[in-house]
Amino acid sequence: MRRVTHDTWASILGVLYLGLMVNLLVLTASLPLVVLLITTDPVHSWPLLALAAPLAAPALAAAFGTFRAHDEGETQVVRAFVRAWRRTARPSLLLGTAAVAAIVVLLVDVRMLAATAASVLVVPLLLVLAVLTAATALLALAAVAEAPRARLRDAVRAAFVLAVRRWPLQVLSLVVLAVQVAVFATMPAVGIGLTAAPALYVAWANSRHALRPVLGLEDAPAR
C-alpha cells in the first residue's frame, strides 16, 4: 500500500484551508444579507433583502479573485481575499446593485401579470430575462475578478454575449448556486461553513472557462 506523500497532504490541507477561510470571509463580507436571511422571513422582508443583496456582490468577486490567486500559487488566503475585495469592490457593487434592481423589477412584473390574460406569453419571457440577468451578472463578476482594470461596461457587454453563447455553463452555475441557497435555507450552518466555497468554486470555474475567449486563455491548460 503506497504511503501518501507530504506534498499530497499539504495540497489537501491547503484546499481545506482555502474552503474554510473563503466561507468565513464571504460570510463576513456579506454579513448584513446573511443576518437578514437567518432572522427574517424572505416572503415578507424581500425589500430589505433586495437592499442588502448588492453588498454580497463584492464578496463573490473577492472569492473569485481568491480562487484565481490560489490557482496561481498564492497560499495566503486572507491576504488574497482582501486584495481582491479592494480591487473589485466598486465595480462589483455597482454591478450587483444594477442586477438586483433589474431582477426585482422583472419578478414584480411577473407577480403583477401572473393573473392576466397575457401571462402565458409575458411571464415566461420575463423569467427568462431574470435568469439571463443573473447569468450575466455572475459572469461579469468573474470578469471583474479576472481583470479588475477592465471597464465595467466592457465586462458586462462581454458577459452578456458569452452568457448567451455558452449558456449551459451558466445554467450549471446558477443551478449549483440555487442548490447552495436551498442548503443554506434548510441547514444554515452547513451552508455557511461547508458548502459555500465549493459552490462558489464551481461558479468561478465555469465562468472563467466561459470567459476564456475575452481573457486570452484559449490556449491555457485546463486546471
Secondary structure by P-SEA (a helix, b strand, c coil): cccccaaaaaaaaaaaaaaaaaaaaaaaaaaaaaaaaaccccccaaaaaaaacccaaaaaaaaaaaaaaaaacccaaaaaaaaaaaacaaaaaaaaaaaaaaaaaaaaaaaaacccccccccaaaaaaaaaaaaaaaaaaaaaaaacccccaaaaaaaaaaaaaaaaaaaaaaaaaaaaaaaaaaacaaaaacccaaaaaaaaaaaaaaaacccccccccccc
